[in-house]
Amino acid sequence: MDNSSGVGVLDKAALVLSALESGPATLAGLVGATGLARPTAHRLAVALEHHRMVARDMQGRFILGPRLAELAAAAGEDRLLATAGPVLTHLRDVTGESAQLYRRQGDMRICVAAAERLSGLRDTVPVGSTLTMKAGSSAQILMAWEEPERLHRGCKAPGSRRRPCRAYGAGAGPSRSVSGSRA
């Protein structure tokens, strides 16, 4: 099986990193594990060391570097959710109402974060709840930058006689409805 991406230097750098996955390696160990020429293996290992993707242990052997751990952590982190928690809590505290964050997934929206009211009526939307895009202020916000035709379909439930929701994106200003007529 060919593992070539067509970009030789990246393929060779990936070979070096893969060789270090099993543990520390001397330059001779890298050459043996990768099949690269000694000068090439050295040049790549030192370049990867410059970018902190490779480091050296106390014996001078090459090891995987700290930048890889940083990248792995960033890949597993959802920055929107990390930022949303404190913002939702602040919004709840300021308004006295529960606050949710939704992500659109096709024709549905999923609650991905929430800060519930501390007292009073709790109209809880549990994290993970899947709701339609046909109703609700969060659905209208998620739909605001859609193309006008899709926005019109998304705002009016089948058989509904209510007016189309107002669009504040997709070229329709606050004084225009989705269909483009004056509100």
C-alpha positions in Angstrom: 0.0 0.0 0.0 1.3 3.4 -1.0 1.3 6.0 1.8 2.5 8.8 -0.5 0.5 12.1 -0.3 2.4 13.4 -3.3 4.3 15.9 -1.1 7.6 14.2 -0.4 8.9 16.4 2.4 5.7 15.9 4.4 5.6 12.2 3.8 9.2 12.0 5.1 8.4 14.2 8.1 5.5 11.9 8.9 7.8 8.9 8.7 10.1 10.6 11.3 7.1 11.3 13.6 5.7 7.8 13.2 9.1 6.3 14.0 9.2 8.4 17.3 5.7 7.2 18.2 7.3 4.0 19.6 9.7 5.9 21.8 13.1 7.8 21.8 15.4 7.2 18.8 19.0 8.1 18.0 19.7 9.4 14.5 20.8 5.8 13.5 17.5 4.6 14.9 15.6 7.1 12.8 17.5 6.1 9.7 16.8 2.4 10.4 13.1 2.9 11.2 12.3 5.3 8.3 14.7 4.1 5.6 15.7 7.7 5.0 19.2 8.7 4.2 21.1 9.9 7.2 21.4 13.5 6.1 17.7 13.6 5.3 16.6 12.1 8.6 18.9 14.5 10.5 17.7 17.6 8.5 14.0 16.7 9.1 14.4 15.8 12.7 16.2 19.1 13.4 13.6 21.1 11.4 10.8 19.3 13.4 12.7 20.1 16.6 12.7 23.8 15.6 8.9 23.7 15.4 8.8 21.8 18.7 7.2 18.7 17.1 10.4 16.8 18.0 12.5 17.3 21.1 15.5 15.6 22.6 15.7 13.6 25.9 18.6 13.8 28.4 20.6 11.3 26.3 20.2 13.4 23.2 17.8 11.0 21.5 14.9 12.3 19.5 11.5 12.2 21.0 8.0 13.5 20.2 7.9 17.2 21.1 5.5 19.3 23.2 3.9 21.0 20.2 2.2 17.7 19.3 0.5 17.5 22.8 -0.6 21.1 22.3 -2.1 20.3 18.9 -3.8 17.2 20.3 -5.4 19.1 23.1 -6.6 21.8 20.7 -8.1 19.2 18.4 -10.1 17.8 21.2 -11.2 21.2 22.5 -14.3 22.8 21.3 -13.5 26.5 21.6 -17.1 27.6 21.2 -18.2 25.4 24.2 -15.2 26.5 26.3 -16.1 30.1 25.7 -19.9 29.7 25.9 -20.1 28.5 29.5 -19.1 31.7 31.2 -21.0 33.8 28.7 -24.2 31.8 29.2 -23.8 32.0 33.0 -23.4 35.8 32.8 -26.4 36.1 30.5 -28.5 34.1 32.9 -27.3 36.1 35.9 -28.0 39.4 34.1 -31.4 38.5 32.7 -32.7 36.1 35.4 -33.6 33.7 32.5 -32.1 30.5 31.3 -29.8 30.7 28.4 -28.9 28.0 25.8 -26.5 27.7 22.9 -27.6 25.8 19.9 -25.8 24.4 16.9 -27.6 23.8 13.6 -27.5 20.4 12.2 -29.4 20.2 8.9 -33.1 21.1 9.6 -32.7 20.7 13.3 -30.9 22.5 16.1 -29.1 20.9 19.0 -28.7 22.4 22.4 -25.0 22.1 23.1 -24.7 24.2 26.3 -27.1 25.7 28.8 -27.3 27.8 32.0 -30.5 27.2 33.8 -32.4 29.6 36.0 -31.5 29.4 39.7 -35.2 29.8 40.8 -38.7 30.2 39.5 -40.2 28.6 36.5 -37.7 26.4 34.8 -38.4 25.9 31.1 -35.4 23.6 30.8 -33.9 22.6 27.5 -31.4 19.8 28.4 -28.1 19.7 26.6 -28.4 17.3 23.7 -32.0 18.1 23.0 -32.9 18.2 19.3 -35.4 20.8 18.3 -36.9 21.9 15.0 -35.7 24.9 13.0 -39.4 25.8 12.3 -40.0 27.7 15.6 -38.2 29.6 18.3 -36.0 32.6 18.5 -32.8 30.6 18.3 -34.0 28.9 15.1 -34.6 32.4 13.6 -31.1 33.5 14.6 -29.6 30.3 13.1 -31.5 30.9 9.9 -30.8 34.6 9.6 -28.0 34.3 7.1 -29.5 31.6 4.9 -30.4 32.1 1.3 -33.9 33.8 1.0 -35.6 30.8 -0.5 -34.3 28.4 2.1 -35.0 30.9 4.9 -38.6 31.2 3.7 -39.1 27.4 3.7 -37.4 27.2 7.2 -39.5 29.8 8.9 -43.0 28.7 7.9 -44.2 25.4 9.2 -46.2 23.3 6.7 -49.9 24.3 7.0 -49.0 27.3 9.2 -50.9 30.6 8.5 -48.5 32.8 10.5 -46.4 35.5 8.8 -42.9 34.6 7.7 -40.2 35.3 10.2 -38.2 38.5 9.7 -34.8 38.1 8.1 -31.8 40.2 9.3 -29.4 38.6 6.9 -29.2 37.3 3.4 -29.8 40.8 2.0 -33.1 41.4 3.8 -32.9 44.3 6.2 -34.9 44.6 9.4 -37.8 46.3 7.6 -38.3 43.5 5.1 -39.8 40.1 5.5 -38.3 37.0 4.0 -40.4 37.3 0.8 -39.1 40.9 0.3 -42.4 42.7 0.8 -42.7 45.5 3.4 -43.7 44.3 6.9 
